[in-house]
């Protein structure tokens, strides 16, 4: 009975995954097809450049979905984190900030690291990945000219932006696969997988993820345990 239940649960999980993924891929695929069909006609140079840009942008969106989906799939197959040594939150945060600096510069957003983090039995690559995903999300929502702060306090990491926040009803759904909220311009260009990866990283470490509106902005806090469960 246990084996049968596991097989049935696995089937439901896969079917739900496929349905959600199919829904998420429909929009960029349709945009690429539409732009491609228009590019087959004779068009003014300005229009041709615009549609070509759409193809590139939507292709990049598909690539982001695929990359993050593969990353999440690998994480969901694991039962716990496997640290080779103690990781220092300060080092992980600094690496994540460096990796996000190009995107932040492109969006006209400043990044700032404050506080003192501690070290613990955490997997360094996964911690860096989690902080990096939070920064990517914050950069997408932060207004130009604003500052995103990564605040360290012991075994806690908080990422604070100055964006619009999210509707209260959406707070409890953040971290669900493929769940997204509209960007400040009204578009929905996210994959809905970034926070799902963060949530999975925290689960593997036995930690917690909390999200709060701060009016203005959104604050996401990661609390790491002193020892792995």
C-alpha positions in Angstrom: 0.0 0.0 0.0 2.9 2.4 0.8 4.5 1.7 -2.5 1.2 2.2 -4.4 0.5 5.5 -2.6 4.0 6.7 -3.4 3.6 5.8 -7.1 0.2 7.6 -7.2 1.5 10.7 -5.4 4.5 10.8 -7.8 2.1 10.6 -10.8 0.0 13.5 -9.5 3.1 15.5 -8.8 4.4 15.0 -12.4 1.0 15.8 -14.0 0.8 19.0 -11.9 4.3 19.9 -12.8 3.7 19.4 -16.5 0.5 21.4 -16.5 2.1 24.3 -14.8 5.2 24.2 -17.0 3.1 24.0 -20.2 1.1 27.0 -19.1 4.3 29.0 -18.3 5.9 28.1 -21.7 2.8 29.0 -23.8 3.3 32.8 -23.6 7.0 33.1 -24.7 6.5 30.4 -27.4 3.5 32.3 -28.8 5.4 35.6 -28.8 8.4 34.0 -30.6 6.1 32.4 -33.2 4.2 35.6 -33.8 7.3 37.7 -34.2 8.9 35.1 -36.4 5.9 35.0 -38.8 6.0 38.8 -39.0 9.7 38.8 -39.8 9.0 36.6 -42.9 7.3 39.6 -44.5 8.8 42.8 -45.8 8.9 45.2 -42.9 10.4 48.7 -42.2 13.8 48.5 -40.5 12.4 49.8 -37.2 9.6 47.2 -37.1 12.1 44.4 -38.0 14.4 45.4 -35.2 11.5 45.5 -32.7 10.3 42.0 -33.6 13.9 40.6 -33.6 14.3 42.1 -30.1 11.1 40.3 -29.0 12.5 37.0 -30.3 15.7 37.4 -28.4 14.0 38.5 -25.2 11.5 35.7 -25.2 14.2 33.2 -26.0 16.2 34.4 -23.0 13.0 34.0 -20.9 12.7 30.4 -22.0 16.3 29.8 -21.2 15.8 31.2 -17.7 12.8 29.0 -17.1 14.8 25.9 -18.3 17.8 26.7 -16.2 15.9 27.3 -13.1 13.6 24.3 -13.6 16.7 22.1 -13.9 18.2 23.6 -10.8 14.9 23.1 -8.8 14.6 19.6 -10.1 18.1 18.7 -8.8 17.3 20.2 -5.4 14.0 18.4 -5.1 15.7 15.1 -5.6 17.9 15.8 -2.5 16.8 15.0 1.0 19.2 17.4 2.9 22.2 19.7 2.4 25.7 18.3 2.4 28.2 20.9 3.5 31.8 20.1 2.9 32.8 22.6 5.6 31.3 25.5 7.5 30.1 28.2 5.2 30.2 31.9 6.2 27.1 33.9 5.4 29.2 37.0 4.8 31.3 35.3 2.1 28.1 33.8 0.5 26.4 37.2 0.4 29.4 38.9 -1.0 29.6 36.4 -3.8 25.9 36.7 -4.6 26.2 40.5 -4.7 29.2 40.3 -7.1 27.2 37.9 -9.4 24.2 40.3 -9.4 26.2 43.5 -9.9 25.9 43.5 -13.7 22.1 43.2 -13.7 21.8 45.8 -10.9 24.0 48.2 -12.9 21.8 47.6 -16.0 18.7 48.4 -14.0 20.2 51.5 -12.3 19.9 49.9 -8.8 22.6 50.0 -6.1 23.5 47.0 -3.9 24.6 47.3 -0.3 25.8 44.7 2.2 25.6 45.5 5.9 26.0 43.7 9.2 28.0 40.7 10.3 27.1 37.2 9.5 28.2 34.0 11.2 29.3 30.7 9.9 27.6 27.4 10.3 27.2 23.9 8.8 25.6 25.0 5.6 26.2 24.2 2.0 28.0 27.3 0.6 26.9 26.9 -3.0 23.3 26.6 -2.0 23.4 29.5 0.4 24.9 31.7 -2.3 22.3 30.4 -4.8 19.5 31.4 -2.5 20.7 34.9 -1.8 21.4 35.4 -5.5 17.8 34.4 -6.4 16.5 36.9 -3.8 18.7 39.6 -5.3 17.5 38.8 -8.8 13.9 39.2 -7.7 14.5 42.4 -5.8 16.4 44.0 -8.8 13.4 43.2 -11.1 11.0 45.1 -8.7 13.2 47.9 -7.4 12.7 51.3 -8.9 15.6 52.9 -10.7 17.9 54.9 -8.4 17.0 52.9 -5.3 19.1 50.7 -3.1 18.8 47.0 -2.3 20.3 46.0 1.1 21.5 42.6 2.1 21.5 42.7 5.9 23.4 40.1 7.9 22.7 39.3 11.6 24.2 36.1 13.0 22.6 33.2 11.1 20.0 35.4 9.5 20.1 37.0 6.0 17.5 39.7 5.0 17.1 41.2 1.5 15.3 44.5 1.6 14.2 46.4 -1.6 12.3 49.6 -2.1 9.8 48.3 -4.7 6.0 48.1 -4.6 5.9 45.0 -2.6 3.2 42.3 -3.4 -0.5 42.1 -2.7 -1.2 40.6 0.7 -3.1 37.7 -0.8 0.1 36.7 -2.7 2.4 36.6 0.3 1.4 33.1 1.3 1.9 31.9 -2.3 5.4 33.2 -2.8 7.7 30.2 -3.3 5.1 28.1 -5.2 6.4 26.8 -8.5 5.5 29.1 -11.4 3.6 31.6 -9.2 4.5 35.1 -10.3 3.2 38.7 -9.6 3.2 41.5 -12.1 6.3 43.7 -12.4 6.1 47.4 -11.9 5.4 47.9 -15.6 2.5 45.4 -15.5 4.4 42.6 -17.4 4.9 39.1 -16.1 8.4 38.1 -17.2 9.5 36.1 -14.2 9.7 32.3 -14.2 8.0 31.8 -10.8 10.9 29.5 -9.9 13.4 31.7 -8.2 11.7 31.8 -4.8 10.7 28.1 -5.2 14.5 27.4 -5.3 15.1 29.6 -2.3 12.4 27.8 -0.3 13.8 24.4 -1.3 17.3 25.5 -0.2 16.0 26.5 3.2 14.0 23.2 3.5 17.2 21.2 2.8 19.0 23.2 5.6 16.1 22.9 8.0 15.7 26.7 8.0 12.9 29.1 7.3 11.9 31.8 4.8 9.7 34.7 5.7 8.3 37.5 3.5 6.9 40.8 4.6 5.7 43.9 2.9 7.4 47.0 4.4 5.6 49.8 2.5 7.6 50.6 0.6 9.4 47.5 -0.5 9.5 43.8 0.3 11.7 42.2 3.0 12.7 38.5 2.6 14.4 36.9 5.6 16.3 33.6 5.6 16.9 32.0 9.0 19.5 29.3 9.0 19.7 26.8 11.9 22.9 26.2 14.0 22.9 22.6 12.8 21.4 20.6 10.0 18.4 18.5 10.8 
